């Protein structure tokens, strides 16, 4: 399962999202790819006011204030584990 976190430097919401994803890695097997939107003009235009954005297997699942329960439910759905 591939999880991408779109973020930027010095973003408290992004830092919180990273903590949540690290905690969920204790329950689920996945790697997190962190992408700084300021290093790609297309991503900056797309996600500028939405970050952080969590994407699982190519599908955006949550943005802004990331909630652990929402991400957990999506990880369960994408992993096929109940």
DODREN-173577 format. One line per 4 residues: number of its first residue (from 1); their letters; for each residue y, z, x of N, C-alpha, C, O, CB. Coordinates in Angstrom, 1 decimal. Glycine has a CB too. Example, Ala and Ser with C-alpha at 12.3 -4.5 7.8 and 13.67 -1.06 7.14 Angstrom:
1	as	-5.7/7.8/13.2/-4.5/7.8/12.3/-3.3/7.8/13.2/-3.3/8.5/14.2/-4.5/9.0/11.3; -2.2/7.1/12.8/-1.1/7.1/13.7/0.0/7.9/12.9/1.1/8.0/13.4/-0.6/5.7/14.1
END
This chain:
1	xxxx	-1.2/0.0/0.8/0.0/0.0/0.0/1.2/0.0/0.9/1.3/0.8/1.8/0.0/1.2/-1.0; 2.2/-0.9/0.6/3.4/-1.0/1.4/4.6/-0.4/0.6/4.9/-0.8/-0.5/3.7/-2.4/1.8; 5.3/0.6/1.2/6.4/1.2/0.6/7.6/0.9/1.5/7.6/1.2/2.7/6.2/2.8/0.5; 8.7/0.3/0.9/9.9/0.0/1.7/11.0/0.9/1.1/11.2/1.0/-0.1/10.2/-1.5/1.6
5	xxxx	11.8/1.5/2.0/13.0/2.3/1.6/14.2/1.5/2.1/14.4/1.4/3.3/12.9/3.7/2.2; 15.0/1.0/1.2/16.2/0.4/1.6/17.3/1.4/1.6/17.5/2.2/0.7/16.6/-0.8/0.6; 18.0/1.5/2.8/18.9/2.7/2.9/20.0/2.3/3.9/20.2/1.1/4.3/18.2/3.9/3.5; 20.8/3.2/4.3/21.8/3.0/5.3/22.0/4.4/6.1/21.5/5.4/5.6/23.2/2.6/4.7
9	xxxx	22.7/4.3/7.2/22.9/5.5/8.0/23.9/6.4/7.2/24.7/6.0/6.4/23.5/5.2/9.4; 23.8/7.7/7.5/24.7/8.7/6.9/24.8/8.7/5.4/25.9/8.6/4.8/26.1/8.6/7.6; 23.6/8.7/4.8/23.5/8.6/3.3/22.7/9.8/2.9/21.5/9.8/3.1/23.0/7.2/2.8; 23.3/10.8/2.2/22.5/12.0/1.8/21.4/11.6/0.8/20.4/12.3/0.8/23.5/13.0/1.2
13	xxxx	21.7/10.7/-0.1/20.6/10.3/-1.1/19.5/9.7/-0.3/18.3/9.9/-0.7/21.2/9.4/-2.1; 19.8/8.9/0.7/18.7/8.2/1.5/17.9/9.3/2.2/16.7/9.2/2.3/19.3/7.2/2.5; 18.6/10.3/2.8/17.9/11.4/3.5/17.0/12.1/2.5/15.8/12.5/2.9/18.9/12.4/4.1; 17.4/12.4/1.3/16.6/13.0/0.3/15.3/12.2/0.0/14.2/12.7/-0.2/17.4/13.3/-0.9
17	xxxx	15.6/10.9/-0.1/14.5/9.9/-0.5/13.4/10.0/0.7/12.2/9.9/0.4/15.0/8.5/-0.6; 13.9/10.0/1.9/12.9/10.1/3.1/12.1/11.3/3.0/10.9/11.3/3.2/13.7/10.0/4.4; 12.7/12.5/2.6/11.9/13.7/2.5/10.9/13.6/1.4/9.7/14.0/1.6/12.9/14.9/2.2; 11.3/13.1/0.3/10.3/12.9/-0.8/9.2/12.0/-0.4/8.0/12.3/-0.7/11.0/12.3/-2.1
21	xxxx	9.5/10.9/0.2/8.4/10.0/0.7/7.5/10.6/1.7/6.2/10.4/1.7/9.0/8.7/1.3; 8.0/11.4/2.6/7.2/12.1/3.6/6.3/13.1/2.9/5.1/13.3/3.2/8.1/12.9/4.6; 6.8/13.8/1.9/6.0/14.8/1.1/4.8/14.0/0.4/3.7/14.5/0.3/6.8/15.6/0.1; 5.2/12.9/-0.2/4.1/12.1/-0.9/3.1/11.5/0.0/2.0/11.2/-0.4/4.8/11.0/-1.7
25	xxxx	3.4/11.3/1.3/2.4/10.8/2.2/1.3/11.8/2.4/0.2/11.5/3.0/3.1/10.5/3.6; 1.5/13.1/2.1/0.5/14.1/2.2/-0.6/13.9/1.1/-1.7/14.3/1.2/1.1/15.5/2.1; -0.1/13.2/0.0/-1.0/13.0/-1.2/-1.6/11.6/-1.2/-2.7/11.4/-1.7/-0.3/13.3/-2.5; -0.9/10.6/-0.7/-1.2/9.2/-0.8/-1.2/8.6/0.6/-0.4/9.0/1.5/-0.3/8.5/-1.7
29	xxxx	-2.0/7.6/0.8/-2.1/6.9/2.1/-1.1/5.7/2.0/-1.5/4.7/1.4/-3.5/6.5/2.5; 0.0/5.8/2.7/0.9/4.7/2.8/1.9/4.9/4.0/2.2/6.0/4.4/1.8/4.5/1.5; 2.4/3.8/4.5/3.4/3.8/5.5/4.7/3.4/4.9/4.8/2.6/3.9/3.0/2.8/6.7; 5.8/4.0/5.4/7.1/3.7/4.9/7.8/2.8/5.9/7.9/3.1/7.1/7.9/5.0/4.6
33	xxxx	8.3/1.7/5.5/9.2/0.8/6.3/10.6/1.0/5.8/11.0/0.8/4.6/8.8/-0.7/6.2; 11.4/1.5/6.7/12.8/1.8/6.4/13.7/0.6/6.8/13.6/0.2/7.9/13.4/3.1/7.0; 14.5/0.1/5.8/15.3/-1.1/6.1/16.8/-0.7/5.9/17.2/-0.3/4.8/14.9/-2.3/5.2; 17.6/-0.9/6.9/19.0/-0.6/6.9/19.7/-1.9/6.3/19.7/-2.9/6.9/19.6/-0.3/8.3
37	xxxx	20.2/-1.7/5.1/20.8/-2.8/4.4/22.0/-3.4/5.1/22.4/-4.6/4.9/21.2/-2.4/3.0; 22.6/-2.6/6.0/23.8/-3.1/6.8/23.4/-4.0/7.9/24.3/-4.6/8.6/24.6/-1.9/7.3; 22.2/-4.3/8.1/21.7/-5.2/9.2/21.3/-6.5/8.6/20.8/-7.4/9.3/20.5/-4.6/9.9; 21.5/-6.7/7.3/21.2/-8.0/6.6/22.2/-8.2/5.5/22.2/-7.5/4.5/19.7/-7.9/6.0
41	xxxx	23.0/-9.3/5.6/24.0/-9.5/4.6/23.5/-9.7/3.2/24.1/-9.2/2.3/24.8/-10.8/5.0; 22.3/-10.3/3.1/21.8/-10.6/1.7/21.4/-9.2/1.1/21.6/-9.0/-0.1/20.6/-11.5/1.8; 20.8/-8.3/1.9/20.4/-7.0/1.4/21.6/-6.2/1.1/21.6/-5.4/0.1/19.5/-6.3/2.4; 22.6/-6.3/1.9/23.8/-5.5/1.7/24.5/-6.0/0.3/24.9/-5.1/-0.5/24.9/-5.7/2.8
45	xxxx	24.5/-7.2/0.1/25.1/-7.7/-1.2/24.2/-7.3/-2.4/24.8/-6.9/-3.4/25.2/-9.2/-1.1; 22.9/-7.3/-2.2/22.0/-7.0/-3.3/22.0/-5.5/-3.6/22.0/-5.1/-4.8/20.6/-7.4/-2.9; 22.0/-4.6/-2.6/21.7/-3.2/-2.8/22.9/-2.3/-2.5/22.8/-1.1/-2.5/20.6/-2.8/-1.9; 24.1/-2.8/-2.2/25.2/-2.1/-1.7/25.4/-0.8/-2.5/25.6/0.3/-1.8/26.4/-2.9/-1.9
49	xxxx	25.5/-0.8/-3.8/25.8/0.5/-4.5/24.5/1.1/-5.1/24.6/2.1/-5.8/26.8/0.2/-5.6; 23.4/0.5/-4.8/22.1/1.0/-5.5/21.3/1.9/-4.6/20.5/2.6/-5.0/21.3/-0.2/-5.8; 21.6/2.0/-3.2/20.8/2.7/-2.3/20.8/4.2/-2.6/21.7/4.7/-3.1/21.2/2.4/-0.9; 19.7/4.8/-2.2/18.4/4.2/-1.7/17.6/3.5/-2.8/17.8/3.8/-4.0/17.6/5.3/-1.1
53	xxxx	16.8/2.6/-2.3/15.9/1.8/-3.2/14.5/2.0/-2.7/14.3/1.7/-1.5/16.4/0.3/-3.4; 13.6/2.4/-3.5/12.2/2.5/-3.1/11.5/1.3/-3.8/11.5/1.0/-5.0/11.6/3.8/-3.6; 10.7/0.6/-2.9/10.0/-0.6/-3.3/8.5/-0.4/-2.9/8.2/0.0/-1.8/10.5/-1.9/-2.7; 7.6/-0.6/-3.9/6.2/-0.4/-3.6/5.5/-1.7/-3.9/5.6/-2.3/-5.0/5.5/0.7/-4.5
57	xxxx	4.8/-2.2/-2.9/4.1/-3.5/-2.9/5.0/-4.6/-3.5/4.5/-5.3/-4.4/2.8/-3.3/-3.8; 6.2/-4.7/-3.0/7.1/-5.7/-3.4/7.8/-5.5/-4.8/8.6/-6.4/-5.2/6.4/-7.0/-3.5; 7.7/-4.4/-5.4/8.3/-4.1/-6.7/9.2/-2.9/-6.6/8.8/-1.8/-6.2/7.2/-3.9/-7.8; 10.5/-3.1/-7.0/11.5/-2.0/-7.0/11.0/-1.0/-8.0/10.8/-1.4/-9.2/12.9/-2.5/-7.2
61	xxxx	10.9/0.2/-7.6/10.5/1.3/-8.6/11.5/2.3/-8.9/11.5/2.9/-10.0/9.3/2.0/-8.0; 12.5/2.5/-8.0/13.5/3.5/-8.3/14.7/3.3/-7.3/14.5/2.9/-6.2/13.0/4.9/-8.3; 15.9/3.6/-7.8/17.1/3.5/-6.9/18.0/4.6/-7.3/17.9/5.3/-8.3/17.8/2.1/-7.0; 18.9/4.9/-6.3/19.9/6.0/-6.5/19.3/7.3/-6.2/18.9/7.6/-5.1/20.5/5.9/-8.0
65	xxxx	19.3/8.2/-7.2/18.6/9.5/-7.0/17.1/9.3/-7.2/16.7/9.1/-8.3/19.2/10.5/-8.1; 16.4/9.5/-6.1/15.0/9.3/-6.1/14.3/10.6/-6.6/14.6/11.7/-6.1/14.5/8.9/-4.7; 13.4/10.4/-7.6/12.7/11.6/-8.1/11.2/11.5/-7.7/10.6/10.5/-7.9/12.8/11.6/-9.7; 10.8/12.6/-7.2/9.4/12.7/-6.7/8.4/12.4/-7.7/7.4/11.6/-7.5/9.1/14.1/-6.1
69	xxxx	8.5/12.9/-8.9/7.5/12.6/-10.0/7.4/11.2/-10.4/6.4/10.7/-10.6/7.9/13.5/-11.2; 8.6/10.5/-10.4/8.6/9.1/-10.7/7.9/8.3/-9.7/7.1/7.4/-10.0/10.1/8.6/-10.9; 8.2/8.6/-8.4/7.5/7.8/-7.3/6.0/8.2/-7.3/5.2/7.3/-7.1/8.1/8.2/-5.9; 5.6/9.4/-7.5/4.2/9.8/-7.6/3.5/9.0/-8.6/2.4/8.5/-8.4/4.1/11.3/-7.8
73	xxxx	4.0/8.9/-9.8/3.4/8.1/-10.9/3.2/6.7/-10.5/2.2/6.1/-10.8/4.2/8.2/-12.2; 4.2/6.1/-9.9/4.1/4.7/-9.5/3.1/4.5/-8.3/2.4/3.5/-8.3/5.5/4.2/-9.0; 3.0/5.5/-7.4/2.0/5.4/-6.4/0.6/5.5/-7.0/-0.3/4.8/-6.5/2.2/6.6/-5.4; 0.4/6.3/-8.0/-0.9/6.4/-8.6/-1.2/5.1/-9.3/-2.3/4.6/-9.2/-0.9/7.5/-9.7
77	xxxx	-0.2/4.5/-10.0/-0.4/3.2/-10.6/-0.8/2.1/-9.6/-1.7/1.4/-9.9/0.8/2.8/-11.4; 0.0/2.0/-8.5/-0.3/1.0/-7.5/-1.6/1.2/-6.7/-2.2/0.2/-6.3/0.9/0.9/-6.6; -2.0/2.5/-6.6/-3.2/2.7/-5.8/-4.4/2.7/-6.6/-5.5/2.5/-6.1/-3.1/4.1/-5.2; -4.3/2.7/-8.0/-5.4/2.7/-8.9/-6.2/4.0/-8.9/-7.3/4.0/-9.5/-6.4/1.6/-8.4
81	xx	-5.6/5.0/-8.4/-6.2/6.4/-8.4/-5.6/7.2/-9.5/-4.4/7.3/-9.6/-6.0/7.1/-7.0; -6.4/7.8/-10.3/-5.9/8.7/-11.4/-6.2/10.1/-11.1/-5.9/11.0/-11.9/-6.6/8.3/-12.7
END
